[in-house]
Amino acid sequence: MRVLCFRTLDELTPYAADWDRLAGGVPLRGWTWLSTWWRHYGSDDQQARPRTRLFIPCVLDDRNTLVGLAPWCLDSSASHGRVLRMLGSGEVCSDYLSVLCHPGLEEQVTQALVDHLTGDDGRRCIPRWDLLEMSGVDAEDRAVGRLVDQFAGRGIAVHRRPGMNCWRTELPTSWDEYVATLSKNRRRQVRRTERDYIESGRAVLHVVERSDELPAALDLLIELHQRRQQAVGHPGCFASPRFTAFNREVVPALFRCGQLQFYRLEVDGRPVATEFALSGDGVLYAYQAGVDPDALEHEPGKLINLLMIRRAIEQGYRAFDFLRGDEPYKAHFAAVARPSIEVRVVADRAAARLRHSLWLAKYNVKRWLKRRLQTTAGE
């Protein structure tokens, strides 16, 4: 196998279909999501962002078929050195990120990548890197697991720590089967909600069917999200112009690919909640929502999730994923925690090891303080 490094989106565009094939049906690591992220959070224009560049090593087999790739970019600064990060990281909060790999070739692909990054393939990797940071990775991800083992096996320092849990509900084939999986108290609440809101016709879930409906749908979501977050003293995700611009581009792009569903919940003819979810390989990923802070007596967040799950079952989805965050409401929907990890791989150079030692000391102090505060609070 051989490794080629790509530095611009234009170079990678011919491989977009191969990229999606390797993404395994997870839209958060697909071409549309991550290439759009790069256009808003990175740049191929080195004059615009000279300290950030695309760095995507791609692994090709002896038939010149793309069998693996690492969707990374390289950030450079005096304080942190040259840091490889995963596309999609940061405020966009992409989950299930990974080293993309043809199933069954994890060992060969990750070995080729590590050979390239360490120079063991006889070609010194340019540009040089000091640290590889990976976040939003499923703890059971095979490709990242093998990549980390490859580094550790060569004596390269690796630090792993728990990340935020994702929460996923495995869906049965019928609504009644799903309700039967809930606790007795929750079943009673669901049946009451069905009677008072759904069967009575008070609550109606609308689904965007045409692309020309998306701008207004997204405007409503942004309005409701911001109002709700500001009502509790938070700035809201869409206070970030970059995040807003990213969503305005990626939402219609995913819709055209059949990877997005956009919902609006009305109660008594009034919009009280809206949400869009990403779709892939039989899983619906609930990504972004907004609820009306003046309609909380209807519990619009719980109501729209309930109707989304019901519709997902009717459409034959196998799972509903709430993505990251340990909010208690997720367990009420029979969701189960899926642990994630964050990984730091430190290049075998004195400056890189020193930076990591300083980071590790700071990290351990924070952990000690957190435990101390928890102990004090419990006394």
C-alpha positions as CSV (number, residue, x, y, z in Angstrom):
1,M,0.0,0.0,0.0
2,R,1.1,3.6,-0.6
3,V,0.2,6.9,0.9
4,L,-0.6,10.1,-0.9
5,C,-1.2,13.4,1.0
6,F,-3.8,15.8,-0.3
7,R,-3.7,19.5,0.6
8,T,-6.8,21.0,-1.1
9,L,-10.4,20.2,-1.6
10,D,-10.0,20.4,-5.4
11,E,-7.5,17.5,-5.3
12,L,-9.9,15.4,-3.2
13,T,-13.2,16.1,-5.1
14,P,-12.6,13.3,-7.6
15,Y,-12.5,10.9,-4.6
16,A,-15.7,12.2,-3.0
17,A,-17.7,9.0,-3.8
18,D,-14.9,6.8,-2.4
19,W,-14.7,9.0,0.7
20,D,-18.4,8.4,1.3
21,R,-18.0,4.7,0.7
22,L,-15.3,4.5,3.4
23,A,-17.5,6.6,5.8
24,G,-19.7,3.6,6.3
25,G,-23.0,5.5,6.1
26,V,-22.2,7.9,9.0
27,P,-23.0,11.4,7.6
28,L,-21.0,13.2,10.3
29,R,-17.8,11.7,8.7
30,G,-19.0,11.9,5.1
31,W,-17.6,14.1,2.3
32,T,-20.5,16.6,2.3
33,W,-20.3,17.3,6.1
34,L,-16.5,17.4,6.4
35,S,-15.7,19.3,3.1
36,T,-18.3,21.9,4.1
37,W,-16.7,22.1,7.6
38,W,-13.3,22.8,6.0
39,R,-14.7,25.6,3.8
40,H,-15.9,27.4,6.9
41,Y,-13.4,26.4,9.6
42,G,-10.3,26.0,7.4
43,S,-9.3,27.3,4.1
44,D,-7.3,26.2,1.0
45,D,-6.3,29.9,0.7
46,Q,-3.1,30.0,2.7
47,Q,-3.1,33.8,2.6
48,A,-6.4,33.8,4.4
49,R,-5.4,31.3,7.1
50,P,-1.7,30.7,6.9
51,R,-1.5,28.6,10.1
52,T,-4.1,26.1,9.1
53,R,-3.9,23.7,6.2
54,L,-5.6,20.6,4.9
55,F,-3.6,17.4,5.6
56,I,-5.3,14.2,4.4
57,P,-3.1,11.1,3.9
58,C,-4.9,8.7,1.7
59,V,-4.0,5.0,1.4
60,L,-4.2,3.3,-1.9
61,D,-3.8,-0.4,-2.6
62,D,-1.8,-2.1,-5.4
63,R,-4.8,-1.5,-7.8
64,N,-4.7,2.2,-7.0
65,T,-8.0,1.9,-5.2
66,L,-8.6,4.2,-2.2
67,V,-8.9,2.0,0.8
68,G,-8.4,4.4,3.7
69,L,-7.9,8.0,4.6
70,A,-7.4,10.2,7.6
71,P,-9.6,13.4,7.5
72,W,-7.2,15.8,9.3
73,C,-6.0,19.3,9.1
74,L,-2.8,20.8,10.5
75,D,-2.8,23.8,12.8
76,S,0.4,25.6,13.7
77,S,1.1,28.0,16.6
78,A,4.1,28.9,18.8
79,S,2.4,27.7,21.9
80,H,1.0,24.3,20.7
81,G,3.3,23.5,17.8
82,R,2.0,21.7,14.8
83,V,-1.2,19.9,15.7
84,L,-3.0,17.5,13.5
85,R,-6.8,17.7,14.2
86,M,-9.8,15.9,12.8
87,L,-12.0,17.7,10.4
88,G,-15.4,18.4,12.0
89,S,-14.0,19.1,15.4
90,G,-14.6,22.2,17.5
91,E,-17.9,24.0,17.9
92,V,-19.6,21.9,15.2
93,C,-19.4,18.9,17.6
94,S,-19.1,16.1,15.1
95,D,-19.5,12.7,16.6
96,Y,-18.3,9.2,15.4
97,L,-15.3,10.7,13.7
98,S,-12.7,8.2,12.6
99,V,-9.9,7.1,10.4
100,L,-11.9,6.0,7.3
101,C,-11.1,2.5,6.2
102,H,-12.3,-0.3,4.1
103,P,-13.8,-3.0,6.5
104,G,-11.2,-5.7,7.3
105,L,-8.2,-3.6,6.2
106,E,-7.8,-1.6,9.5
107,E,-4.4,-3.2,10.3
108,Q,-2.9,-2.6,6.8
109,V,-4.3,1.0,6.5
110,T,-3.3,2.2,9.9
111,Q,0.2,0.6,9.5
112,A,0.6,2.5,6.3
113,L,-0.5,5.7,7.9
114,V,1.8,5.4,10.9
115,D,4.7,4.4,8.7
116,H,4.1,7.6,6.7
117,L,3.7,9.8,9.8
118,T,6.8,8.5,11.4
119,G,8.9,8.4,8.3
120,D,9.3,4.6,8.5
121,D,8.2,4.2,4.9
122,G,11.4,5.9,3.8
123,R,9.7,9.2,3.0
124,R,9.8,11.9,5.6
125,C,6.3,13.3,6.2
126,I,6.1,16.9,5.2
127,P,4.9,19.1,6.9
128,R,6.3,18.0,10.3
129,W,3.8,17.4,13.1
130,D,4.1,17.5,16.9
131,L,0.8,16.3,18.1
132,L,-2.2,14.3,16.8
133,E,-5.5,15.1,18.6
134,M,-8.6,13.0,17.9
135,S,-11.9,13.7,19.6
136,G,-15.5,12.6,19.0
137,V,-14.3,9.0,18.5
138,D,-16.5,6.0,19.4
139,A,-14.6,4.1,22.1
140,E,-15.2,0.9,20.1
141,D,-13.9,2.3,16.8
142,R,-11.7,-0.3,15.3
143,A,-9.7,1.9,12.9
144,V,-8.7,4.5,15.6
145,G,-8.0,1.7,18.0
146,R,-5.6,0.0,15.6
147,L,-4.0,3.4,14.8
148,V,-3.3,4.1,18.5
149,D,-1.9,0.6,19.0
150,Q,0.4,1.1,16.0
151,F,1.8,4.3,17.5
152,A,2.1,2.8,21.0
153,G,3.8,-0.3,19.7
154,R,6.6,1.9,18.3
155,G,7.2,3.6,21.7
156,I,5.3,6.8,20.8
157,A,3.5,8.4,23.7
158,V,-0.3,8.1,23.6
159,H,-2.8,9.6,26.0
160,R,-6.4,8.5,26.1
161,R,-9.2,9.9,28.1
162,P,-13.0,9.5,28.2
163,G,-15.0,11.9,26.0
164,M,-18.7,12.7,26.2
165,N,-21.2,9.9,25.8
166,C,-23.4,9.6,22.8
167,W,-26.8,8.1,23.4
168,R,-28.6,5.7,21.0
169,T,-32.0,4.0,21.0
170,E,-32.2,0.7,19.1
171,L,-35.6,0.7,17.4
172,P,-37.9,-2.3,17.0
173,T,-40.2,-2.8,14.1
174,S,-43.3,-1.3,15.6
175,W,-44.3,1.6,17.8
176,D,-46.0,-0.6,20.4
177,E,-42.9,-2.7,20.8
178,Y,-40.9,0.5,21.4
179,V,-43.3,1.8,24.0
180,A,-43.1,-1.5,25.8
181,T,-39.3,-1.0,26.3
182,L,-39.9,2.1,28.4
183,S,-40.3,2.2,32.1
184,K,-43.8,1.9,33.5
185,N,-44.0,5.6,34.4
186,R,-42.6,6.7,31.0
187,R,-45.1,4.4,29.2
188,R,-47.9,6.1,31.1
189,Q,-46.6,9.5,30.1
190,V,-46.3,8.5,26.4
191,R,-49.8,7.1,26.3
192,R,-51.1,10.3,27.9
193,T,-49.2,12.4,25.4
194,E,-50.7,10.3,22.5
195,R,-54.2,10.9,23.8
196,D,-53.9,14.6,24.7
197,Y,-51.8,15.8,21.7
198,I,-51.5,13.3,18.9
199,E,-54.9,11.6,18.7
200,S,-56.7,14.9,19.5
201,G,-54.9,16.5,16.6
202,R,-53.4,19.3,18.7
203,A,-49.8,18.3,17.8
204,V,-48.8,17.9,14.2
205,L,-45.3,17.0,12.9
206,H,-44.5,18.6,9.6
207,V,-41.6,17.4,7.5
208,V,-39.8,19.4,4.9
209,E,-40.4,17.8,1.5
210,R,-38.9,20.4,-0.9
211,S,-35.5,22.2,-0.9
212,D,-37.1,25.6,-1.3
213,E,-38.7,25.1,2.1
214,L,-35.3,24.8,3.8
215,P,-34.4,28.5,4.2
216,A,-37.6,29.3,6.2
217,A,-37.3,26.1,8.2
218,L,-33.7,26.9,9.2
219,D,-34.6,30.5,10.0
220,L,-37.3,29.2,12.4
221,L,-34.9,26.8,14.0
222,I,-32.3,29.5,14.6
223,E,-34.9,31.9,16.0
224,L,-36.3,29.3,18.4
225,H,-32.9,27.9,19.4
226,Q,-31.5,31.4,20.2
227,R,-34.5,32.5,22.1
228,R,-34.5,29.4,24.3
229,Q,-30.8,29.5,25.0
230,Q,-30.8,33.2,25.7
231,A,-33.8,32.7,28.1
232,V,-31.5,30.5,30.3
233,G,-28.5,32.8,30.0
234,H,-26.6,31.1,27.2
235,P,-25.4,32.7,24.0
236,G,-26.7,29.9,21.8
237,C,-24.9,28.0,19.0
238,F,-26.0,30.4,16.3
239,A,-24.3,33.4,18.1
240,S,-21.3,32.1,16.1
241,P,-21.4,33.6,12.5
242,R,-19.2,30.7,11.3
243,F,-21.5,28.0,12.8
244,T,-24.5,29.7,11.3
245,A,-22.9,29.9,7.8
246,F,-21.8,26.3,8.1
247,N,-25.4,25.2,8.8
248,R,-26.8,27.3,6.0
249,E,-24.6,25.5,3.5
250,V,-24.5,22.0,4.8
251,V,-28.3,21.7,5.4
252,P,-29.4,22.0,1.8
253,A,-26.3,19.9,0.7
254,L,-27.3,17.0,2.9
255,F,-30.9,17.3,1.9
256,R,-29.9,16.9,-1.8
257,C,-27.9,13.8,-0.8
258,G,-30.9,12.3,1.0
259,Q,-29.0,12.5,4.3
260,L,-31.2,15.0,6.1
261,Q,-34.7,15.2,7.6
262,F,-36.1,18.5,8.8
263,Y,-39.1,18.7,11.2
264,R,-41.4,21.3,12.5
265,L,-43.8,20.6,15.4
266,E,-47.0,22.7,15.7
267,V,-49.3,22.6,18.7
268,D,-52.7,24.2,18.2
269,G,-51.5,25.5,14.9
270,R,-48.5,27.3,16.4
271,P,-44.8,26.2,15.8
272,V,-43.3,25.3,19.2
273,A,-40.3,23.2,18.2
274,T,-38.1,22.3,15.2
275,E,-35.2,20.0,14.6
276,F,-33.1,18.5,11.9
277,A,-31.6,15.1,11.9
278,L,-28.9,13.4,9.7
279,S,-29.6,10.1,8.1
280,G,-27.4,7.2,7.2
281,D,-27.2,3.4,7.2
282,G,-30.5,3.0,9.0
283,V,-29.7,5.5,11.8
284,L,-31.3,8.9,12.4
285,Y,-28.9,11.3,14.2
286,A,-30.7,14.2,16.0
287,Y,-28.3,17.0,15.5
288,Q,-29.8,20.5,16.1
289,A,-33.1,21.7,17.6
290,G,-35.0,24.8,18.7
291,V,-37.9,25.1,21.1
292,D,-40.2,28.0,21.9
293,P,-39.5,29.2,25.4
294,D,-43.0,30.5,25.6
295,A,-44.5,27.1,25.0
296,L,-42.7,25.0,27.6
297,E,-46.0,23.9,29.2
298,H,-46.3,21.5,26.2
299,E,-42.8,20.1,26.8
300,P,-42.1,20.7,23.0
301,G,-38.6,19.1,23.1
302,K,-39.8,15.8,24.5
303,L,-42.8,15.9,22.2
304,I,-40.9,16.5,19.0
305,N,-38.4,13.7,19.9
306,L,-41.2,11.3,20.6
307,L,-42.8,12.0,17.2
308,M,-39.5,11.8,15.4
309,I,-38.8,8.4,16.9
310,R,-42.3,7.2,16.0
311,R,-41.8,8.3,12.4
312,A,-38.4,6.8,12.3
313,I,-39.9,3.4,13.3
314,E,-42.6,3.8,10.6
315,Q,-39.8,4.5,8.0
316,G,-37.9,1.4,9.1
317,Y,-34.9,3.0,10.8
318,R,-32.9,0.6,13.1
319,A,-31.7,3.3,15.6
320,F,-32.2,6.8,16.7
321,D,-29.1,8.6,18.0
322,F,-29.2,11.6,20.3
323,L,-25.5,12.2,19.8
324,R,-23.2,13.6,22.6
325,G,-24.2,14.9,26.0
326,D,-25.5,13.2,29.2
327,E,-28.8,15.0,29.5
328,P,-31.1,12.9,31.6
329,Y,-34.0,13.1,29.1
330,K,-32.2,10.8,26.7
331,A,-32.4,7.8,29.0
332,H,-36.2,8.4,29.2
333,F,-36.4,7.4,25.5
334,A,-34.7,4.0,26.2
335,A,-31.4,5.4,24.9
336,V,-28.1,3.7,26.0
337,A,-24.8,5.5,26.5
338,R,-22.1,4.9,23.9
339,P,-18.8,6.0,25.3
340,S,-16.4,8.1,23.3
341,I,-12.7,8.8,23.7
342,E,-10.3,11.6,23.1
343,V,-6.7,10.7,22.1
344,R,-3.4,12.6,22.0
345,V,-0.5,11.1,20.1
346,V,2.8,12.9,20.8
347,A,5.5,13.0,18.2
348,D,8.9,11.6,19.2
349,R,10.6,15.0,19.6
350,A,11.8,16.8,22.7
351,A,9.8,19.9,22.1
352,A,6.6,17.9,21.5
353,R,7.2,15.8,24.6
354,L,7.8,18.9,26.7
355,R,4.5,20.5,25.5
356,H,2.6,17.3,26.3
357,S,4.2,17.1,29.8
358,L,3.0,20.6,30.6
359,W,-0.5,19.8,29.2
360,L,-0.7,16.6,31.2
361,A,0.3,18.3,34.4
362,K,-2.4,20.9,33.9
363,Y,-4.9,18.2,33.0
364,N,-4.1,16.2,36.2
365,V,-4.5,19.3,38.4
366,K,-7.9,20.0,36.9
367,R,-8.9,16.4,37.6
368,W,-7.7,16.6,41.2
369,L,-9.6,19.9,41.7
370,K,-12.8,18.4,40.3
371,R,-12.6,15.3,42.5
372,R,-11.8,17.5,45.5
373,L,-14.9,19.7,44.8
374,Q,-17.1,16.7,44.4
375,T,-15.8,15.2,47.7
376,T,-16.4,18.5,49.5
377,A,-19.9,18.9,48.1
378,G,-20.7,15.4,49.3
379,E,-19.6,16.0,52.9
